[in-house]
Amino acid sequence: MTSTMTPNLQLTPDGRLRHLLTLDGLPKRILTEVLDTAQSFVSVGERDVKKVPLLRGKAVFNVFFENSTRTRTTFEIAAKRLSADVVNLNVNASSQSKGETLLDTVSNLSAMLADMFVVRHSAAGAAHLIAHHVAPHIHVINAGDGRSAHPTQGLLDMFTIRHYKGDFHNLRVAIVGDVLHSRVARSQIHALTTLGCPEVRVIAPRTLLPRDVSGMGVHVFNRLEEGLKDVDVVMMLRLQNERMQGARLPSAGEYYKHWGLTPEKLKYARPDAIVMHPGPMNRGVEIDSAVADGGQSVILPQVTYGIAVRMAVMSLVAGANP
Amino acid sequence: MMLPEPNALIDALAAQLAPVMGTDCALIGIHTGGVWLRDAVIQRLGGKCLLGELDVSFYRDDFAQAGLHAEVQPSRIPFEIEGRSVILFDDVLYTGRTVRAAINLLFDYGRPASIRLAVLIDRGGRELPVCADFTGLRQDFPAHEHIDLLRSEAGELSLVHGPW
């Protein structure tokens, strides 16, 4: 799958969002449309009746080949608030290692009259493959594929930044931690760049930086204190504990010492800087509890905004029919 | 065909509304022309009514054909709708589908005591059993003609028409 093919697959011939697979190459117009629409859905969440009838009669299938609590739950809530019927499937990834089997699963679910697939898979490109395969009236949303992309997380992060900071054009944003294994970081970088953020910093140990990082238009820092200096937004990444066994890092304690965000380190950022984390957090590894639960943390609002952003994405793709 | 000057129509509408607008009334405009119309009526009548705005995009019946409206705006009802007398404002009443959507939307906030409808122009062409309680002008327009209320930067209202 080349990235040049992706925008065509995601958009209808008249330029509307048909599938959401990656933020790489999506025009600013679409990102802004999602954020603006999400703003209207936030007000729906504040009412007694938190449902609107947009997707009444539609069947949304959450197909998760990889574990998730937060993402799957917020997609489920989002679909229900749009009045869709929701089916949740946790498919054991080990029995799904062949592409053919994945498409068979999708064909079977399509035969159950699915209108939309929300897909998480450990293999990069899984959602693209499904989007290629499905009938024209079916929409696909990528809920995380391998190390490649997690576009709704990137969008809800942008929504959160815009909510607290208003505009992207004067912001310094730092992304901190395990960038190498992070699909979230990739989506964040694409979205920030497209939305006009002038300075995106990546702060990570050399062993956790992707080789192509310099080509992504970011400033790389190898020391936390230096990278945090005067930033407006700190976006922490989860250190995947499973990687700790490898040679990339000495130990969780050692990582915390150099890369953990403590109240002392946060002082290098601007006093009104916000702290974000996509979850789940490793307290005492990449982030100190005093920061995670502190006054600058917007980690729980991120989760709440995630519902409105996913409602926006689902309703925009569902409304873009050929 | 010449369209009338909106200010004269708003005067006529305000005169009809004056006797019924109490302090317990809620004046709710449908985005965006209905909000402008409501504000223009308040400018003439004053008073301390409760104010709200509705965007009916999430309740439209043509979503499957047309998708989402390009610029959805947040709906805002910053008071209890339960038991309230509501006057709903829209600029042009045509098929009645927008009003149907607005009524459905309002009921997701609560059960109002009553809803009445105030429009600047009732242009006929109804496809649903909806009628206005207060009307600035009742006049038929050809089906191929589109009528819009516009507001300038300076806040001046004008009516324009043209093909869809």
Interface residues (C-beta under 8 A of the other chain):
Chain A: R16 E33 D36 T37 Q39 S40 F41 V42 S43 V44 R47 D48 V49 K51 V52 P53 L54 S315 L316 A318 G319 A320 N321
Chain B: D55 S57 F58 Y59 F63 A64 Q65 A66 G67 L68 A70 E71 V72 Q73 P74 S75 R76 I77 N104 D108 Y109 G110
